[in-house]
Amino acid sequence: LKTLSAKARKKILQNMQLWAPQGGSWEEELAEENRNVTPEWKSFIKPMMDAIDPENCIEEAYHPKHDELFCFRGLRLMFRSYPASMNAENHGSLEKCCISLEKESKKSETAEPEKEKGSQPKVVVEPSQTAPIVAKQEEGKPTLTDKIKEEEGKE
């Protein structure tokens, strides 16, 4: 460094600082126990799901089903996290697994609103439930049922 000019030495020091490790070393980062290097399977197969959708107009030549490595990795991730997708109908094809997965999600989306509509509790008031309320009213004042009976009698 002594034979270089002051300007060159300054530039070298700046570059050394630029490439100096920030925080910890790469060994420490790789040794972290909670580090997850495996991608989420849903985000990994998103290109396949997009290509299956006819609205996206993906040409056959650019379809991800032709990339064997992508399909292999996608199947491994899917089967690890979602073993129910491995069945005889899919024949080990990532495209068929994605299609069946999409069908299942559409079925569950249509089933959920029906459950929500049907699961609303119907309020049925029985006379045994209203009896304590009527008994708590003060004596001498007409109850609601008395008022209704009076109105029905007038008609």
C-alpha positions as CSV (number, residue, x, y, z in Angstrom):
1,L,0.0,0.0,0.0
2,K,3.0,2.4,0.5
3,T,3.8,2.5,-3.2
4,L,0.3,3.6,-4.2
5,S,-0.9,7.2,-4.1
6,A,-3.0,8.5,-1.3
7,K,-6.0,8.6,-3.6
8,A,-5.6,4.9,-4.5
9,R,-5.1,3.9,-0.8
10,K,-8.3,5.8,0.1
11,K,-10.3,4.0,-2.6
12,I,-8.9,0.6,-1.5
13,L,-9.9,1.3,2.1
14,Q,-13.4,2.3,1.0
15,N,-13.8,-0.9,-0.9
16,M,-12.5,-3.0,2.0
17,Q,-15.1,-1.3,4.2
18,L,-17.8,-1.9,1.7
19,W,-17.2,-5.6,1.6
20,A,-16.5,-6.0,5.3
21,P,-19.1,-8.2,7.1
22,Q,-21.9,-6.2,8.5
23,G,-23.1,-7.5,11.9
24,G,-22.1,-11.1,12.1
25,S,-20.1,-13.4,9.9
26,W,-21.7,-15.7,7.3
27,E,-20.9,-18.7,9.5
28,E,-23.0,-17.3,12.3
29,E,-25.9,-16.6,10.0
30,L,-25.8,-20.2,8.6
31,A,-25.5,-21.7,12.0
32,E,-28.8,-20.1,13.3
33,E,-31.1,-22.8,14.5
34,N,-34.4,-21.0,13.5
35,R,-33.2,-20.3,10.0
36,N,-35.6,-21.8,7.4
37,V,-34.2,-22.2,3.9
38,T,-37.1,-24.2,2.6
39,P,-39.6,-22.0,0.7
40,E,-43.3,-22.2,1.5
41,W,-44.9,-24.7,-0.9
42,K,-47.9,-22.4,-1.7
43,S,-45.6,-19.6,-2.8
44,F,-43.3,-22.0,-4.7
45,I,-46.1,-23.5,-6.8
46,K,-47.7,-20.1,-7.5
47,P,-46.2,-19.9,-11.1
48,M,-47.8,-23.3,-11.8
49,M,-51.1,-22.1,-10.4
50,D,-50.9,-19.0,-12.5
51,A,-50.1,-21.0,-15.6
52,I,-53.0,-23.3,-15.1
53,D,-55.5,-20.4,-15.0
54,P,-56.7,-19.9,-18.6
55,E,-57.2,-16.2,-18.0
56,N,-53.4,-15.7,-17.8
57,C,-52.8,-17.0,-21.3
58,I,-49.5,-18.7,-20.7
59,E,-48.2,-20.3,-23.9
60,E,-47.5,-24.0,-23.9
61,A,-43.8,-23.5,-24.5
62,Y,-43.4,-21.3,-21.4
63,H,-45.6,-23.5,-19.1
64,P,-43.7,-24.5,-15.9
65,K,-44.8,-28.1,-16.3
66,H,-42.0,-28.5,-18.8
67,D,-39.4,-27.6,-16.2
68,E,-38.6,-31.0,-14.6
69,L,-36.6,-29.6,-11.8
70,F,-39.4,-27.1,-10.8
71,C,-41.9,-29.9,-10.9
72,F,-39.7,-32.2,-8.8
73,R,-39.1,-29.5,-6.2
74,G,-42.8,-28.5,-6.2
75,L,-43.9,-32.1,-5.6
76,R,-41.5,-32.6,-2.8
77,L,-42.5,-29.4,-1.0
78,M,-46.2,-30.1,-1.6
79,F,-46.0,-33.7,-0.4
80,R,-44.0,-32.7,2.7
81,S,-46.5,-30.1,3.8
82,Y,-49.7,-31.4,2.3
83,P,-49.5,-35.2,2.0
84,A,-53.2,-35.5,1.1
85,S,-52.3,-34.2,-2.4
86,M,-50.4,-37.4,-3.1
87,N,-53.0,-39.7,-4.6
88,A,-53.3,-42.1,-7.5
89,E,-55.4,-39.7,-9.6
90,N,-52.5,-37.2,-9.8
91,H,-49.9,-39.7,-11.2
92,G,-47.0,-37.7,-9.7
93,S,-47.7,-34.7,-11.9
94,L,-47.4,-31.3,-10.3
95,E,-49.9,-29.9,-12.7
96,K,-52.5,-32.4,-11.8
97,C,-51.8,-31.9,-8.1
98,C,-52.3,-28.2,-8.6
99,I,-55.5,-28.7,-10.5
100,S,-57.0,-31.0,-7.8
101,L,-55.8,-28.6,-5.1
102,E,-57.6,-25.7,-6.9
103,K,-60.8,-27.8,-7.2
104,E,-60.6,-28.6,-3.5
105,S,-60.2,-24.9,-2.6
106,K,-63.2,-24.0,-4.8
107,K,-65.3,-26.7,-3.1
108,S,-64.3,-25.4,0.4
109,E,-65.0,-21.8,-0.6
110,T,-68.5,-22.7,-1.8
111,A,-69.1,-24.9,1.3
112,E,-68.1,-22.3,3.8
113,P,-70.8,-19.7,2.8
114,E,-73.5,-22.5,3.0
115,K,-72.2,-23.4,6.5
116,E,-72.3,-19.8,7.5
117,K,-75.9,-19.4,6.3
118,G,-77.0,-22.7,7.8
119,S,-75.1,-22.2,11.1
120,Q,-77.0,-19.1,12.2
121,P,-78.9,-20.1,15.3
122,K,-82.6,-19.7,15.0
123,V,-84.0,-17.9,18.0
124,V,-87.1,-19.8,19.3
125,V,-88.7,-18.3,22.4
126,E,-90.6,-20.9,24.3
127,P,-93.2,-19.9,27.0
128,S,-91.0,-21.5,29.7
129,Q,-88.2,-19.0,28.8
130,T,-90.5,-15.9,29.0
131,A,-92.2,-16.9,32.3
132,P,-89.6,-15.6,34.6
133,I,-89.6,-12.2,32.8
134,V,-93.4,-11.9,33.3
135,A,-93.2,-12.9,36.9
136,K,-90.7,-10.1,37.7
137,Q,-93.0,-7.4,36.5
138,E,-94.7,-5.3,39.2
139,E,-98.2,-6.1,40.3
140,G,-101.0,-4.0,39.0
141,K,-99.2,-3.1,35.7
142,P,-100.4,-4.9,32.6
143,T,-97.9,-7.3,31.0
144,L,-97.0,-7.3,27.3
145,T,-99.2,-10.4,26.8
146,D,-102.1,-8.6,28.5
147,K,-101.7,-5.7,26.1
148,I,-101.6,-8.0,23.1
149,K,-104.7,-9.8,24.2
150,E,-106.5,-6.5,24.7
151,E,-105.6,-5.3,21.2
152,E,-106.8,-8.6,19.7
153,G,-110.1,-8.3,21.6
154,K,-110.7,-4.8,20.2
155,E,-110.4,-6.0,16.6
